Every structure is written in structure tokens, then in C-alpha cells.
Amino acid sequence: MNMELFEFMELLTTAFRKDTEERLWSQWLVDYARMDKEHFKSFNDYKKETFRNKQGNNVKLDKEKILEEAEKIKNLDQGRR
């Protein structure tokens, strides 16, 4: 059963990745129409830059920071009551 679930997740991940890449290709084609020699960007560079920007937004917080934020939220919520 676990193997079937793992295989399903792998297929789902692959399908999602392919769909994302197809959408990015369409977006690149629109941008490509406006590119000149000076501002040309290959699709691979475009893809790397896009995914790097998306992944760069993830911020890791340590346990203490998370607990501090939770305490602030809790205090704000209790202050409204």
C-alpha cells in the first residue's frame, strides 16, 4: 500500500512539474516576442531565474521565533475579546 501511495505521489509531482513547465514556456514565448539581442534570455535561464525567485521567498524560522510570533498572535486575539 505504501509503495502505491509513493508511486502516486511521484506521478503527481511529475505531472505538476510538467504542467508548471508548460505554463512557464507559454509565458516565455510572450516575453520572447519582446526580447532583443541585448536582452535575450534562454528558456533554461528564464526557468532557473523564475524558480530561484519562487524558492527564495521561503524563510526558515527557528523554534523560538515561531513561539514568539505565536505568543504575539495569541495576545492580540485575547485582547479583542
N, C-alpha and C positions, 0 to 999 in steps of 0.2 A: 504494500500500500504506500509506504513512504517513497519508494522508488517511483511509483506512478505520479505522486504529487511532485517530486523533484523534477521529473521529466516534463510535467505540465508547466511548472514554473519556468523551466528553461525555455520551452516553446513560447510561452507568453512573453518572456523577456526578449527573446529574439524577434518576435512579431512587433513588439513595441519599439525596439531599436530600429527595425526596418521601416516602420511607419514614420518614425521621427526623422530618419534619414531622407525618406521620400519628401516629406514636408519641407525639410531644410533645402533639398535640391530645388524644389519649386521656388523657394524664397531666393536662393542663389541665382536662379535664372532671371528673376526680376531685377535683382541687383546687378547681374552681369550685363544686362542691356544698358546700364548707366555707367559701366566701367570704361575707362580709357587705359592706354598702355601704362600710364603713370600710377594709376590706382587699381590695377588688376590684382585680383586675389583668386588663387586656385580654389577649387571646391574643397580640397583637403585642408588647406589653410583656413578657409572660411568655417569649415566644420570644427576644426580644432579650436579656433577662436571662440566660436559660439558655445561649445561645450565647456571650455575653460571658464568663460564668464558665468555660465549657469552654476558650475560647481564651486566657483569662488565665493558664492554668496552664503555657503554653509559656514556657520560659526559654531565652533565647539566650545561649550561652557563646562567648567569644572563643576563638581558636585556642590561646592559652597556657593558659587554664583547662582546656580539653579535654585538652591534653597533660599537664598536672599531674595530672588525675584518672586518666588512662591510666597514668601512671607509678606512682601510688599503688596502683592495681589490680594492676599488674604486680609490684610489690614484695610486696604481700600474697600474691599467687599463688605467687611464688618462695619466700616464707618458709614456706609449707606443705609444700614438697617436701623 
